[in-house]
């Protein structure tokens, strides 16, 4: 019975799970299923092992039975499955992600090997039909990861001087914000980011370069690819196009105009603009701490370390179909909010080319509530990515900094409150406003578990009180 859970166990734990596409559910949801299936399979293995030990003892042949090779392999498999559960506990996984990752891969391989040798004594290898699918699922998932890596970071072209283009990156650490701002230019020029997507980041030229870490893409923009243009073309493009007005979000006809024929419809001018993707990395322990150290080792606190992308993963939720939108984020969870805010700006322009996949926004009122430790981080993002949104009448924002004791001490020109917002009263107020106006309300949350739980409970309370036109969406802050 434990073996029968193995295919689901490996499938639900993979990044390229076919059910992700079939159901539209998030990886976080399937990760919960993965953990529960693992617990069930481990309990079944423990029960199986204990009962056989009892049986050997009752027959008076305990030593003879337990010394058999296939029994020892079975005991090893059970013991390793228990170790897998222990090393996957939240505290261990969050505190030492690298240890968790290595232990998970190595112990999973040992488990499969132990199970194969445990059942090798049966004629026809009848139990292997549960084990080989797990191996195939794992191999296919790893292969697709490599395919995504090559797709995002490697581009071969014969249309310009550079035959092979690879991803480049630049990162800067700001002590005031305690955030590493990582900007990656992918090797593939046709990559089209969208809200809700995340990528796994690799730093290959290090001892543990095979490790990957998931990060939500926080923003993106387009820069003129000066190296691929002739001097006359470069002058014309710079003169005729203000890059500051290039849409931050890809997709739709307007982006194709910029990425394609910028000079009278010439198909040879494709790729005039290069995509630049921004990630906000909060340094903790392990790899993120090493990124900070690499920046601090430079006088200007920046580095050109090679970062590779694997993705995209994730799905865009259609916030534009709701009249009112409330976005609640904590810390670097702002990365999930900015793309949706920019998407709202893009869809609300008067000359928006509406189509089946490019609906015009229905949002009349969008509000951002952002809580983080450093006021400097808020000021930095507002000065860059949120500048356009803050100038609009249909967008408002409330900022909270938890590290400073009083709002008057915060070194910023923005109206930033100290402490944390009272989410229950906030959500109830917005739900009442939406209900009285006859509007639908979408609540997007991305932050620490405590914040997400509080927002979820408040939303549930509002729905119980009769505010039914509410949609609660939670973006993963941690795995």
Secondary structure by P-SEA (a helix, b strand, c coil): ccccaaaaaaaaacccccccccccccaaaaaaaaaaaaaaaaaaaaaaaaaaaaaaaaacaaaaaaacaaaaaaaaaaaaaaaaaaaacaaaaaacaaaaaaaaaaaaaaaaaaaaaaaccccccccccccaaaaaaaaaaaaaaaaaaaaacbbbbccccccbbbbbbbbbbbccccccbbbbbcccccccccccbbbbbbbcccccccbbbbbcccccccccccccccaaaaaaaaaaccccccccccccaaaaaaacccccccccccccbbbbbbbbbbbcccaaaaaaaaaaaccccccccbbbbcccbbbbcccccccbbbbbbccccccccaaaaaaaaaaaccccccccccccccccbbbbbbbbccaaaaaaaaacccccccccccccbbbbbccccccccccccccccccccaaaaaaaaaaaaaaaacbbbbbbbbccaaaaaaaaaaaaaaaaaccccbbbbbccccc
